[in-house]
Amino acid sequence: MADTEKYNVVKSADEWRVILSPAEFHVLREAGTERAFTGEYTDTKTVGVYRCRACQAELFRSQDKFESHCGWPSFDHVDEERVELREDRSYGMVRTEVLCRNCGSHLGHLFEGEGYTPRNQRYCINSISLTLEPAEES
């Protein structure tokens, strides 16, 4: 996992295990991945803010979510101050890992150049890494 000294929220593995379910811990703290098309936010159209499930930092906004049909929630934009990007060479490929800048939790991966949106970016994020805070109805 990431160098914890640079994050605002720092906890030991044991402390994270108290807060997170085993599945959440596996994805958020061990850079696991939930199975495609199983996450609660894959097809959600609810307007609101997506937060880090581990530390509740604001990450994504619903207006940046789009249907990529890849099996995970996809966003084409994020405030760069909210996430950390780093090279991931696991599984014999080169990808860009997306982590919460507040606590270092694994969120998913960034893919570029696929042509899904004008921004040409797909933040492919595990639902289990997020909580959705619905917008207040007016």
LUMSE-885214 format. One record per residue: chain; x, y, z of N, C-alpha, C in turn. Coordinates in steps of 0.02 Angstrom, whole numbers. Layout:
BEGIN
<'A' <X Y Z> <X Y Z> <X Y Z>>
...
END
This chain:
BEGIN
<'A' <42 -59 0> <0 0 0> <44 62 0>>
<'A' <14 119 -8> <50 182 -15> <86 203 49>>
<'A' <133 248 41> <170 277 97> <121 317 140>>
<'A' <105 292 200> <52 322 240> <69 389 270>>
<'A' <133 406 276> <151 469 309> <128 531 272>>
<'A' <110 525 209> <90 584 172> <14 596 172>>
<'A' <-24 554 206> <-97 560 207> <-123 593 270>>
<'A' <-180 625 265> <-213 657 322> <-241 606 370>>
<'A' <-269 551 343> <-298 499 384> <-250 439 382>>
<'A' <-223 422 439> <-175 366 444> <-199 319 498>>
<'A' <-206 255 480> <-227 203 527> <-186 140 514>>
<'A' <-179 100 564> <-146 35 555> <-194 -12 520>>
<'A' <-168 -67 494> <-211 -117 463> <-264 -142 511>>
<'A' <-246 -151 574> <-295 -174 623> <-350 -122 634>>
<'A' <-332 -58 634> <-383 -5 642> <-429 -4 581>>
<'A' <-402 -12 521> <-444 -13 461> <-491 -73 463>>
<'A' <-467 -130 487> <-509 -191 490> <-569 -182 536>>
<'A' <-564 -140 587> <-620 -126 631> <-673 -85 595>>
<'A' <-651 -39 552> <-695 8 518> <-726 -23 455>>
<'A' <-687 -63 419> <-707 -89 353> <-727 -162 357>>
<'A' <-773 -183 315> <-789 -254 308> <-729 -289 276>>
<'A' <-726 -355 279> <-670 -390 246> <-666 -374 171>>
<'A' <-722 -370 137> <-722 -354 66> <-697 -283 53>>
<'A' <-721 -236 94> <-698 -166 88> <-623 -161 101>>
<'A' <-600 -195 153> <-529 -194 170> <-487 -221 111>>
<'A' <-510 -276 82> <-473 -306 26> <-464 -257 -32>>
<'A' <-517 -222 -50> <-512 -176 -106> <-476 -112 -86>>
<'A' <-499 -80 -33> <-472 -15 -14> <-400 -17 12>>
<'A' <-383 -67 51> <-317 -68 83> <-268 -117 52>>
<'A' <-293 -165 13> <-250 -215 -19> <-252 -211 -95>>
<'A' <-282 -158 -122> <-286 -146 -194> <-320 -203 -232>>
<'A' <-371 -232 -201> <-410 -283 -234> <-459 -252 -283>>
<'A' <-499 -295 -314> <-550 -272 -361> <-614 -313 -349>>
<'A' <-671 -278 -349> <-734 -315 -344> <-751 -343 -412>>
<'A' <-790 -395 -413> <-810 -426 -476> <-851 -377 -518>>
<'A' <-841 -378 -583> <-878 -335 -629> <-953 -346 -623>>
<'A' <-990 -292 -630> <-1064 -292 -631> <-1095 -313 -565>>
<'A' <-1057 -311 -510> <-1085 -330 -445> <-1091 -271 -397>>
<'A' <-1059 -215 -412> <-1058 -158 -366> <-1123 -120 -364>>
<'A' <-1137 -91 -306> <-1201 -56 -297> <-1207 8 -338>>
<'A' <-1153 38 -362> <-1157 101 -399> <-1145 94 -474>>
<'A' <-1137 34 -498> <-1122 24 -569> <-1174 59 -613>>
<'A' <-1237 50 -599> <-1290 78 -641> <-1328 136 -609>>
<'A' <-1305 160 -552> <-1340 213 -516> <-1341 278 -555>>
<'A' <-1399 310 -554> <-1406 375 -587> <-1422 430 -536>>
<'A' <-1418 414 -472> <-1433 461 -419> <-1385 521 -422>>
<'A' <-1414 580 -415> <-1373 641 -414> <-1344 650 -344>>
<'A' <-1279 663 -341> <-1247 673 -277> <-1171 672 -282>>
<'A' <-1141 661 -224> <-1068 661 -217> <-1046 591 -196>>
<'A' <-994 566 -228> <-965 502 -210> <-904 515 -166>>
<'A' <-904 482 -108> <-851 492 -58> <-812 428 -49>>
<'A' <-751 434 -24> <-710 377 -7> <-744 339 50>>
<'A' <-754 274 41> <-787 234 93> <-745 230 156>>
<'A' <-680 235 150> <-636 229 208> <-634 292 250>>
<'A' <-629 351 218> <-619 413 257> <-672 466 244>>
<'A' <-718 454 198> <-773 499 180> <-751 563 145>>
<'A' <-690 566 119> <-668 624 80> <-708 626 15>>
<'A' <-727 685 -6> <-762 693 -70> <-715 675 -127>>
<'A' <-740 634 -174> <-700 613 -230> <-730 633 -297>>
<'A' <-788 605 -313> <-818 614 -379> <-888 645 -372>>
<'A' <-912 674 -427> <-979 702 -429> <-1020 663 -482>>
<'A' <-1083 656 -468> <-1126 616 -513> <-1128 643 -584>>
<'A' <-1121 709 -594> <-1124 736 -662> <-1064 713 -704>>
<'A' <-1013 685 -673> <-955 661 -710> <-957 585 -720>>
<'A' <-1011 553 -698> <-1019 481 -706> <-1050 467 -774>>
<'A' <-1028 414 -806> <-1056 396 -871> <-1059 320 -877>>
<'A' <-1098 297 -925> <-1106 226 -937> <-1053 201 -985>>
<'A' <-1006 163 -959> <-953 135 -1001> <-965 62 -1016>>
<'A' <-1012 32 -980> <-1030 -39 -988> <-971 -85 -973>>
<'A' <-925 -62 -929> <-866 -102 -912> <-877 -144 -849>>
<'A' <-931 -130 -812> <-944 -169 -752> <-929 -134 -687>>
<'A' <-901 -74 -691> <-886 -34 -632> <-909 38 -645>>
<'A' <-923 76 -593> <-939 147 -603> <-882 182 -639>>
<'A' <-899 223 -687> <-849 260 -727> <-862 334 -723>>
<'A' <-810 372 -714> <-812 445 -711> <-761 472 -760>>
<'A' <-777 530 -791> <-728 557 -838> <-692 619 -811>>
<'A' <-703 633 -746> <-669 691 -717> <-666 683 -641>>
<'A' <-613 710 -612> <-606 715 -540> <-561 774 -527>>
<'A' <-573 809 -473> <-529 862 -451> <-462 830 -434>>
<'A' <-409 848 -467> <-344 815 -458> <-317 820 -387>>
<'A' <-343 866 -348> <-322 872 -278> <-354 818 -234>>
<'A' <-403 782 -260> <-439 732 -221> <-411 662 -229>>
<'A' <-375 649 -282> <-348 582 -294> <-273 585 -308>>
<'A' <-241 529 -298> <-171 519 -314> <-168 468 -370>>
<'A' <-127 480 -419> <-118 433 -474> <-48 405 -470>>
<'A' <-42 339 -480> <25 310 -482> <26 250 -528>>
<'A' <84 235 -554> <93 180 -600> <82 114 -564>>
<'A' <45 70 -596> <31 3 -570> <54 -48 -622>>
<'A' <103 -87 -605> <130 -138 -651> <110 -209 -632>>
<'A' <56 -215 -593> <33 -282 -573> <0 -319 -631>>
<'A' <-2 -383 -625> <-36 -427 -674> <-7 -421 -744>>
<'A' <58 -404 -749> <92 -403 -814> <71 -348 -861>>
<'A' <42 -294 -835> <22 -238 -877> <38 -172 -842>>
<'A' <37 -118 -879> <48 -52 -851> <-18 -15 -850>>
<'A' <-38 5 -790> <-100 43 -782> <-87 102 -736>>
<'A' <-136 145 -729> <-132 201 -682> <-181 189 -626>>
<'A' <-153 177 -566> <-194 166 -507> <-220 233 -481>>
<'A' <-282 232 -456> <-313 291 -426> <-322 278 -351>>
<'A' <-295 323 -310> <-299 317 -237> <-330 380 -208>>
<'A' <-362 373 -151> <-387 431 -115> <-327 470 -88>>
<'A' <-324 534 -103> <-269 575 -80> <-272 588 -5>>
<'A' <-331 579 26> <-339 592 97> <-314 534 141>>
<'A' <-326 471 118> <-308 414 160> <-266 360 125>>
<'A' <-256 367 59> <-215 319 23> <-251 255 3>>
<'A' <-316 254 10> <-354 194 -8> <-358 185 -83>>
<'A' <-354 122 -105> <-361 104 -176> <-433 115 -197>>
<'A' <-442 149 -253> <-509 161 -279> <-522 123 -344>>
<'A' <-472 120 -387> <-480 87 -452> <-423 108 -497>>
<'A' <-438 116 -562> <-387 134 -611> <-413 186 -660>>
<'A' <-367 223 -688> <-381 273 -740> <-359 246 -807>>
<'A' <-404 250 -856> <-388 230 -924> <-400 290 -969>>
<'A' <-354 302 -1015> <-359 360 -1059> <-357 338 -1132>>
<'A' <-386 380 -1175> <-383 369 -1247> <-433 319 -1274>>
<'A' <-485 304 -1236> <-534 256 -1259> <-591 287 -1299>>
<'A' <-599 353 -1294> <-650 387 -1334> <-720 386 -1307>>
<'A' <-730 366 -1244> <-798 364 -1216> <-829 433 -1208>>
<'A' <-788 482 -1189> <-813 550 -1177> <-765 600 -1208>>
<'A' <-787 663 -1216> <-741 714 -1242> <-677 722 -1201>>
<'A' <-681 709 -1136> <-620 714 -1094> <-573 656 -1106>>
<'A' <-599 601 -1135> <-558 544 -1154> <-524 510 -1094>>
<'A' <-558 513 -1037> <-533 480 -977> <-588 438 -947>>
<'A' <-568 380 -919> <-616 338 -883> <-585 318 -817>>
<'A' <-610 350 -764> <-592 329 -697> <-637 270 -680>>
<'A' <-609 211 -683> <-646 149 -672> <-638 132 -598>>
<'A' <-692 142 -559> <-687 143 -486> <-731 87 -457>>
<'A' <-704 52 -408> <-742 1 -373> <-798 32 -333>>
<'A' <-859 8 -341> <-915 33 -300> <-900 27 -226>>
<'A' <-869 -27 -206> <-855 -40 -136> <-806 10 -107>>
<'A' <-772 48 -149> <-727 101 -126> <-763 166 -112>>
<'A' <-827 169 -130> <-865 231 -127> <-926 227 -82>>
<'A' <-949 284 -60> <-1016 293 -32> <-1046 352 -69>>
<'A' <-1110 347 -84> <-1145 400 -120> <-1186 441 -71>>
<'A' <-1173 505 -72> <-1213 553 -33> <-1260 588 -81>>
<'A' <-1324 568 -81> <-1371 598 -128> <-1379 673 -116>>
<'A' <-1390 709 -170> <-1402 781 -165> <-1468 793 -130>>
<'A' <-1473 847 -94> <-1536 864 -62> <-1586 885 -115>>
<'A' <-1647 861 -108> <-1699 879 -155> <-1723 949 -140>>
<'A' <-1735 987 -193> <-1759 1057 -181> <-1829 1067 -204>>
END
